[in-house]
Amino acid sequence: MKISFYVLSESKAQDFLGFICQLTQTALNKSNQSLLILTQDKTLLSTLDEALWTQDETSFIPHQCLATLTNATSDDNATKANNKMSAPVLLGSYMPADFNGIVLNTTLHPVNDFTAVTNNAKPTRVLELIKPDATSVQEGRHKYKHYKQLGYELTHFKV
């Protein structure tokens, strides 16, 4: 698996939503795979949902929000309907079962932490975003070492 780290400058970090939208559109243009934007921040999820619909004045990025795990316990049929992948871009706090596509990871954790063995998810590529703050940089280094130990192909870009 190929892992690309995007080390954000202060200006890119200030326009975090804009950068995510831009990277999402680039990934969609270059691949025919689904893309999952992984986030554990409910506020980011909500604002990202809005930003993707209004990314450009003349266009939008079609996407769907996955049901959260806490909401996915009452009615199994409703849960399955909510989690059916019908858009090229998915937003969520977990990796759907059998997901096979690109993951844009905005969390502080390696993507492997979100793929249980029984889940059968096999991302083909991971895009890691590293903000210029101390916590993000430290966790980015941890993720880099983790992925390197697993033998993944690693690249990084300063943006």
C-alpha positions as CSV (number, residue, x, y, z in Angstrom):
1,M,0.0,0.0,0.0
2,K,1.2,3.5,-0.8
3,I,1.0,6.1,2.0
4,S,1.4,9.8,1.1
5,F,2.0,12.3,3.9
6,Y,1.0,15.9,3.2
7,V,2.9,18.2,5.7
8,L,0.8,21.4,5.7
9,S,2.3,24.9,5.9
10,E,0.6,27.4,8.2
11,S,-1.4,28.9,5.3
12,K,-2.7,25.5,4.2
13,A,-3.5,24.6,7.8
14,Q,-5.5,27.8,8.1
15,D,-7.6,26.7,5.0
16,F,-7.8,23.1,6.2
17,L,-11.3,22.6,4.7
18,G,-10.2,24.1,1.4
19,F,-7.2,21.9,1.2
20,I,-9.2,18.7,2.0
21,C,-11.7,19.7,-0.7
22,Q,-8.9,20.3,-3.2
23,L,-7.1,17.1,-2.4
24,T,-10.4,15.2,-2.6
25,Q,-11.1,16.6,-6.1
26,T,-7.6,15.8,-7.2
27,A,-7.9,12.2,-6.0
28,L,-11.2,11.7,-7.7
29,N,-9.8,13.1,-11.0
30,K,-6.8,10.8,-10.9
31,S,-8.6,7.6,-9.8
32,N,-11.9,5.8,-10.3
33,Q,-11.8,4.5,-6.7
34,S,-14.0,5.5,-3.8
35,L,-12.5,7.9,-1.3
36,L,-13.1,7.8,2.5
37,I,-12.4,10.9,4.5
38,L,-11.7,9.6,8.0
39,T,-12.3,12.0,10.9
40,Q,-13.1,11.6,14.6
41,D,-14.0,15.3,15.0
42,K,-17.8,15.8,14.7
43,T,-17.4,19.6,14.1
44,L,-15.0,18.9,11.2
45,L,-17.3,16.3,9.8
46,S,-20.2,18.7,9.8
47,T,-18.3,21.6,8.3
48,L,-16.6,19.3,5.8
49,D,-20.0,18.0,4.7
50,E,-21.1,21.6,4.0
51,A,-17.8,22.5,2.3
52,L,-17.9,19.6,-0.1
53,W,-21.4,20.6,-1.3
54,T,-20.2,24.2,-1.9
55,Q,-16.6,23.6,-2.8
56,D,-16.8,25.7,-5.9
57,E,-19.5,28.1,-7.0
58,T,-20.2,26.0,-10.1
59,S,-19.7,22.5,-8.8
60,F,-19.8,20.2,-5.8
61,I,-18.2,17.0,-4.7
62,P,-20.9,14.3,-4.3
63,H,-20.5,12.6,-1.0
64,Q,-22.3,10.8,1.8
65,C,-21.9,10.7,5.6
66,L,-21.7,7.3,7.1
67,A,-23.9,6.6,10.1
68,T,-21.9,6.9,13.3
69,L,-21.3,3.7,15.3
70,T,-23.3,5.0,18.2
71,N,-26.3,5.7,16.0
72,A,-26.0,2.3,14.2
73,T,-27.3,0.1,17.0
74,S,-31.1,0.3,16.9
75,D,-32.4,-1.0,13.6
76,D,-30.1,-3.2,11.6
77,N,-31.9,-2.6,8.3
78,A,-31.7,1.2,8.7
79,T,-28.0,0.8,9.5
80,K,-27.3,-1.1,6.4
81,A,-29.2,1.4,4.3
82,N,-27.3,4.3,5.9
83,N,-24.0,2.6,5.2
84,K,-24.5,1.6,1.6
85,M,-21.8,3.3,-0.4
86,S,-23.6,5.2,-3.1
87,A,-21.3,8.3,-3.5
88,P,-17.7,8.5,-4.7
89,V,-16.7,10.2,-1.4
90,L,-17.6,9.0,2.1
91,L,-17.2,10.9,5.3
92,G,-17.0,9.0,8.6
93,S,-15.4,8.1,11.8
94,Y,-14.8,4.4,10.9
95,M,-13.8,2.2,8.0
96,P,-16.8,0.5,6.4
97,A,-16.6,-3.3,6.0
98,D,-15.0,-4.3,2.7
99,F,-13.9,-0.8,1.9
100,N,-11.5,-0.9,-1.0
101,G,-10.4,2.6,-2.0
102,I,-8.4,5.7,-1.0
103,V,-8.5,6.9,2.6
104,L,-7.8,10.6,3.4
105,N,-7.0,10.4,7.1
106,T,-7.5,13.5,9.2
107,T,-7.2,11.7,12.5
108,L,-4.1,11.4,14.8
109,H,-4.2,7.6,14.5
110,P,-2.9,5.2,11.7
111,V,-5.5,3.9,9.4
112,N,-4.8,0.4,10.5
113,D,-6.4,1.3,13.9
114,F,-9.7,1.6,12.0
115,T,-9.5,-1.7,10.1
116,A,-10.4,-4.6,12.3
117,V,-9.3,-8.0,11.1
118,T,-12.9,-9.1,10.6
119,N,-13.8,-5.9,8.8
120,N,-12.1,-7.0,5.5
121,A,-11.4,-3.3,4.6
122,K,-8.3,-3.0,2.4
123,P,-7.5,0.6,1.5
124,T,-5.5,0.8,-1.7
125,R,-3.9,4.2,-0.7
126,V,-3.7,6.4,2.3
127,L,-3.4,10.2,2.3
128,E,-2.2,11.5,5.7
129,L,-2.6,15.2,6.6
130,I,-0.1,16.6,9.1
131,K,-0.8,20.1,10.5
132,P,2.1,22.3,11.7
133,D,1.2,22.0,15.4
134,A,3.3,20.0,17.8
135,T,0.7,17.2,18.4
136,S,0.0,16.6,14.7
137,V,3.7,16.6,13.9
138,Q,4.5,14.1,16.8
139,E,1.6,11.8,15.8
140,G,2.6,12.1,12.1
141,R,6.1,10.8,13.0
142,H,4.5,8.0,15.0
143,K,2.3,7.1,12.0
144,Y,5.3,7.3,9.6
145,K,7.3,4.8,11.8
146,H,4.2,2.5,12.1
147,Y,3.6,2.4,8.4
148,K,7.4,1.9,7.7
149,Q,7.5,-1.1,10.0
150,L,4.6,-2.6,8.1
151,G,6.6,-2.2,4.8
152,Y,4.4,0.3,3.1
153,E,5.7,2.6,0.4
154,L,6.0,6.1,1.9
155,T,6.2,9.5,0.3
156,H,5.8,13.0,1.7
157,F,5.0,16.4,0.3
158,K,5.4,19.8,1.9
159,V,2.4,21.9,0.9
